[in-house]
Amino acid sequence: MKILRLLTVLVIAALTFAACDDTTEGIGGSITNKIDNINISDSAFNVTTKSIVAGAVLSRNNTGLIGKMKDLETGNYVKGDYMTQLSVLPTFSVDTLDYIKQANKGSIEADSCYLLVSYNASYGDTIAPMKVTAYEMTKPMAEDKEYYSDYDAFKEGWVSENNQHWSSNYNLSNTSDVKNFKIYLNKEYKKDGKTYKNYGSYIMQTYAEHPEYFKTNYKFLHNVCPGFYIKNVGGTGNMAKIWNTELIFYWTRHKTIKAKDGVTDSTAVSIGYNRFDGTEEVLQLNKIENDTENLKKLASQDQEKCTYLKSPAGIFTEVTLPIEDIMNGHEKDTLNTATISFPRLNNENEDNPYNFATPSTILMVQKDSLQSFFEKSKLADYRTSYTASYSSTGSYKNAYTFQNIANLVSAMYKNKAEGEKKNAKWMDEHPNWNKVVLVPVNVITTTQGYTTVISKINHDMSLASTRLIVGTDDPDKDYTKDEKTGKKVASGPIRIKVIYTVSLKKNKHS
């Protein structure tokens, strides 16, 4: 019964606390259960925030970006290229080579070959003319290395301007459910002193001579096709979010059908094709170029007005949590909940169809653990890292809200206390001990039975951008009026709202 009464008190306190608005009104109250000697108290503390230029981010991703365009809200240009390798199934075979020879005067030839670039999202002006070049890789990228979005495939020797390459003009005006464009690989292809009709003929003839090269991805990448570097070489105005790149080649076969009379033989003509896909089993890397100077200017000049969340590889928001203030006088108490919300500022022109999307999900992670989180493919553990989705409705409208980061606050406070016991200069050596970073991410889920679980968290490589209310420790800074609408707009501070549990009985005898 004691447990039930305690839970009831906690629920009431939480509901009462959640109902408060963003002002200081109602902060600092308490509820006491004299029967169980339990005191529930709440408080709120200002946090400070600032923009930081993201720099390069871990590049391996399930999606790619191709194109170049300008973010109308910030004036920042972003360009995307990508590298993709292709996967081969162990069961791969080219059907009936003898019949293909019959159709090509004894030679094994492909009628046509192309890269099919499929995208599931587009940004900007879809009718803007664009040009892309596909370079065959010199060698496959190593699997045991981490690659960041600022990699230079040419300088690092993965690609050369002298490599075989193919170009294509395209736009993104495709209105069908299946959106793609083609890069044809039909011109003569030369390798190891031999000339082939096209890239598909090279693949087929290599298979005829060395079918063992097609048994594993490793053999295929190192002996047949190292991959392709897809580079934007012309046009500004749109970008495509690539979900798959396929190498497809078509061939014709002739089969002679013997006549029963032995005189009037006939020929059956058919067309077939083979394909190789980019999959999770092989590398796909994004190359992102941002206007770095513009990003630095945004992060510094707008610091008094807002912070930014901008992807890909754009701007993150750094948050300093008032850990010492939260725990001051509550060192022996239980921190039940710690809720923090980061309100979004609307775009100056919210109805512009070319606005970048608002990041759908963000990650909160300790600043010093940011790099390792992605390199080690970690998931949010809700102790030192959390995810939150953008909400346009509800109690925390137009904001990202972390409902309870109490574990993080407690862990930071404990680490500080233990560190200072061992080293008097610990705080000087760990200046980021109370800092976290908000990062736009892409969350991949899988279904296990009736449960959906997070299987992977990657940097968000889509075009997304938004401004957040800046957090300040100025107690007088609270609300301002939007000059256009006359409505009150929060401009700070951002508060972390906490609930403690204090055992009065314990304190009485301590």
Secondary structure, DSSP 8 states (H G I E B T S, - for coil): -HHHHHHHHHHHHHHHHHTS-SSSTTTT-EEEETTTTEEEEEEEEEEEEEEEE----B-B-S-EEEEEEE-TTT--EEEEEEEE--B--TT---S-HHHHHHHTTT----SEEEEEEEEEEEEE-TTS-EEEEEEE-SS---TTS--BTT--TTTTTS--TTS-EEEEEE-S---SSS-EEEEE--S-EEETTEEESSHHHHHHHHHHH-GGGGSSHHHHHHHT---EEEEEEE--SEEEEEEEEEEEEEEEEEEEE--TTSS--EEEEEEEEEEEE--TTS-EEEEEEE-HHHHHHHHHHTTTTEEEEEETTTEEEEEE--HHHHHTT-TTSEEEEEEEEEEEE--TTTT-TT--B--SEEEEEEGGGHHHHHHTT----SSSEEEEEEESSSTTTTEEEES--HHHHHHHHHHHHHHHHH-TTHHHH-TTTTEEEEEEEEEEEEEETTEEEEEEEEE--S-EEEEEE-----TT--EEE-TTT--EEE-S-EEEEEEEEEEHHHHHH-
